Amino acid sequence: MLCVGQTGVGKTTELVKASQELRTEYVLVGPPVDRYLDLAILGWHDVIAFSCIWAAATTGTLDDSEVLPRLIEIIGGERRVPSPSSPPVSAKALGEIISLGRIPEPSALQRFRNEHQKIKERIAKGPAQVADLCRQIVAEIEKKAGRPLVVMLDGVEKVTMKVARNLFYEEARLLFELPFRSAVVA
């Protein structure tokens, strides 16, 4: 589902209504692409990879996944996938940063926020491989949950005109090839 419109017309409200109706039949996740990814360079492949890692982290269904570590390795992150609701830095790690000036290795989700351009470049070396790994991750989530996955992408309307042209014109075919069911607000 693609919901497009001007700011303030109720796109997100409709997305919330739809999610309330769908939550019993589907596993719903809402990766905050507008908070983690650089909207000035956004592309569908990085949205797909980020969404799959987010879905794995929020559903907690992939603790024993063989596929997820391979995807995280491609983007250059640690093999751990913290819960998105956990603090980005533990109290102990914060103490180390303050006392020793050491910054802990970022998780896969934090790496998207810190180094989106580098991740985009790594994904560009093998976008088909990334898409295939994401399909496998989605299949694992759906099998363990017993319900189909739906990714709710809100905030895409905040991209620049240049990025919008890239997403909805140059990369438009990828909208039909997403490895998961989706609702996109743009």
C-alpha positions, 0 to 999 in steps of 0.5 A, a space after each residue: 500500500 502506498 499512501 501519498 499526499 500533502 503534509 497534514 492530510 492524514 496519511 499517518 492517521 490512516 496508517 495507524 487505523 490500518 495497523 489497528 485493523 491488521 495487527 491480529 492477522 499480521 506481524 507489524 513493524 514500523 522501522 523509523 527510517 526518518 530517524 535512523 537513515 539519512 533522508 538526503 541519500 535514501 534508497 530502497 536497498 538501504 530501506 530494505 536492509 534496515 527494515 529487515 534488521 529492525 523487524 528482526 530486533 523488534 519481533 525477537 524471532 531471530 535469535 537463532 538465525 543463520 541469515 541475519 549475521 550474514 546481512 549484518 556482516 555486509 553492512 559492517 556491523 557487529 553480529 549483535 542486534 539490540 532491541 530498538 527500545 534499549 538505550 543506545 549506550 549502557 550505563 557501563 559503556 557511558 562510564 567507559 566513554 567518559 572515563 577512558 574516552 572509548 566509544 563502544 562498537 555500534 550495533 547494526 541499527 546504530 551503524 545505520 544512524 552513524 554511517 548511512 553513506 558507508 552502508 549504502 556503498 557496501 549494499 551497492 556492491 551486492 544489492 541482489 545478495 542483500 535483497 535475497 538475504 532480506 527475503 530469507 529473514 522475512 521468511 524466518 520471521 513469518 515462519 516463527 510468528 505464524 503470520 505474514 510480516 508487514 513493514 509500515 514505513 512512515 516518514 518517507 514524505 520528508 525526503 528531498 525532491 531529488 530523493 523522491 525522484 530516485 525512490 518513486 521514478 528511478 527505483 520505482 520497480 523496487 517497490 514491486 520487489 520489496 521482500 515484505 508486504 508494506 505500507 509506505 507513507 510518502 
